[in-house]
């Protein structure tokens, strides 16, 4: 039963085989809330993980379209959609919508919005055709890491910002502290600056997510319990599929569960 469970997870999480990118950005993952006790950081050795344990998330089930969109944004890949609201400290962590994937240059200026490995939005301003300009990770990383490009500093703050990416050409608008699993605290502004290119992925995962039980053997479990654990674990990892993409596409490290 264990082999079947692992096969199921492998097929569920398969993202294809990609070559290592020529230029590697620094990758930072920030979880809204405390660390999930079942999550193993070592599965993703090229990512730096931070948490905001003072933040409390309140989930409300919803069947509305807006709720489904919110669930997608927050990384909740469960069949039930949720509206999620945050409280607690630091308030700056949720004052601006952070749950997206943003690129920063060496100065810590917002420099792009990561949609996928082949699609990075270069600016929040639309072109003459009324669409956004895109480039691949390989093109963007070459410009910033090899050529040493820097994002031009914005002259003024956005008028009606809704997302972190709206602050293109600026630092994260509200600085706050995050901490790693060892409890070491760092400024969010400081950890996204200093490298030619940094990717910051911020997400929320339900505390009910289980990253462990589905990888265990079926010993001492009923068939129903085993299938339930396997299903929950596979759903939990699907919510982290972008981490698999970072490891494989950028660093050439295929994560095998």
N, C-alpha and C positions, 0 to 999 in steps of 0.2 A: 504493500500500500504506500510505503514511503516513496518508492520509485515513481509510482503513478502520480503522486502529489507533486514531486519535483518536476516531472515531465510537464504536468499541467501548468505549473508556474513558469517554466522555461518557455513554453509556447505562448503563454499570455503576455510575457514581458519582452518577447523577442522584438528587437528593433532593427534587425538586419546587421550586416557586417560592413563597417566603414574603416577606412584607413585613418591612422593618426593624423591630426592636423599638423601642419608644418610649424605653426606658431601657437603656443599655449597661453591662454589667458589665465589669470588667477580666478578661481571660482569660489564664491562665498554663498553659503546657504543659511538663511535666517528663518527659524521657525517662530511663528507667533504663538507664544505660550511656552510652557516648560517642556523639557525633553520627554518624549515618549519612552517609557521604560523598556519597551520591546524593540526599539530601533537600534541597530548596530551601525555606528558611523564607519567602522572599518571596511564595510562593503564598498564604500566610495572613497578610497584613499587620497584622491586628488582634490577633494572638496573640503573646505573649511566650514565647520558647523558652529552656529551660534543660536542662542535661545533668549527669549524674553519671559522669564518665569513669573514676572509680576503682572503679566497680562492675562485676563480671564476672558474666555470666549463663551458667548451664549448662542446656542444653536436653536433654531426654530424650523421645524419641518414645513415645507411649502410645496405646492404643486403648480405654482405660477411660473410663467416663462422667466420672469426676472429672478425668481429664486433659483431656477436651474442655471441661469447664467452666473449668479453669485456663487453657486456651488462649484462651478467650473473654475471661476477665477481663484477661489480659495484653495483649489487643489483637492476638493472633496470629490472623489470619483465613485462614490457609492450610488446605488440605484435610487436612494431617497435624496432629494435635493434639500438644501438647507439655506436659510438666510442666517448669516453669522454677524453678530455685533460684538465689539470689543470694549472692555473696560479695564480699569486697573492702571498700573504704571509700567513703563513710561507712556504717557498719553501721546507723545510725539510719534510713537511707532505706528499709531493708527490714525493720527490727525490727517495725514496724507495717505491715500490708498497705496500701500506698499506691495500688495500681493501681485507682483508681476516680475518680469525678468529684465533688468536694466544693465546697460554697459556704462562703465566709467573710464575716463582717461587717467593719465598719471597725476593730474591735479585733483582728481576726485570729482570732476564735472560729469554730469549726466551726458552720455554720448551716443546712446542708441537703445532701441527696444528689441529684445530678443524674442522672436516669434517661433523660430525653428533654426536649425543649423544652416539652412539655406536661405532664410528670410529674416533679416534684421532691418528694422525701420531706422533710417538714418536721421530723421528729423520729424518732430511733431507737426511741422508745417507741410501742407500739401503742395504738390507741384502744379504747373499750369493745367495739367489734365485733371486736376481734382483728386489725385491719388497720392499715396505716400511713396517716397523713394526707398527701394530695398537694395540690399547687397548681401552676399553670402558671408558666413563667418570667416571663411578663408580670405576673402577680399578685405574685410574689416580688420582682421588680425594682422594682416600684412602691412596695412597702412599704419596702424598704431604701434605694433611691436617691432617690425623691421624698419619702417621709415621714420618712426618716432613722431607721428602726427599727434597733435593735441587739439582738443575741441575749443573753438573760439568762445571766450567767456561772454555770456549773455549780458546785454546792456541793462535789462530790467526784468523784473520778475513777471511771470505770466499773470494775466488779469483774473482768469477764473480757472485755476488749476484743479483738476480732479484726480490726476494720477501723478506718480513720481516722475514719469517720463515728460510731463508738461514742463518740468524744470530743466529742460535741455540747456546745456551750457552753464549750469549752476551746480553748486554742491547740494547734497541732501538738505532740504530747507530747515528741518528741525533735528538737531543732533540729539542723540540719546545713546545710552549704554546697552550693549548686548553682552552676553556671557557664554563661554564655552562650557563643555561638559564638566570641566574641572573647577568651574566657578570663577574663572578669570574674566574680568570685565574690560571691555574695550569700547571706544567711541565708534559709532557706526560710520561717521565721516572719515575717521582715520583708517579703518580697515579697507575702505574702497579707494584709497589713494596710495600713490607711491610706486605702483606697477604700471607699465605702459598700457595695459588693458585688464580690467577687472569686470567679472560678471557677478551681479548680485541677484540671487533668486530668493524671494521672500514668499512664504506660503503658510497656510494653516492646515493642519491635519487633525481630524477629530481624535480626542484622547481614547476613543474606543477602537481606533485602528490597531490591528494586531500584526506585527511584523515577524512573529516568532512561531506561534503554535502550528501554523500550516507547514512549517519546514521540519517539524518533529515527526517521528515515526507514528504509526497507528497503534502501537502497543498500548494496551490498557485503555483503549478508546473504543466506543461503539462505532459502527460504520457511519451513523448519523453525525456523531461528534467529529469524526475525522473529516468528513466532507464539509461540515460547517467551518471547521478551523482552516481547512485548505482554501475554501472560498473567501473567507474573511482576510486571510493573509495575502492572497493574490490581488484582491481589491485594494488592500493597503499599499502594496508595492506599485500598483498601476498609478496611484496618486503621486508617486515619486518617479514616474517614467522619464521626466526630464533629467534626473540625476544619472540615469543609465546612459542617456544621450550625451551628457557632458563627459562622462568617463570614457565612453567608447569613441565618440567622434572627435573630441579634442585631444584626449590623452592616449587613445588606442588601447584602452583597458576594458575588455569585455567582462562585465560583471556576471558571474555565474552563481546562481543560488544553489 
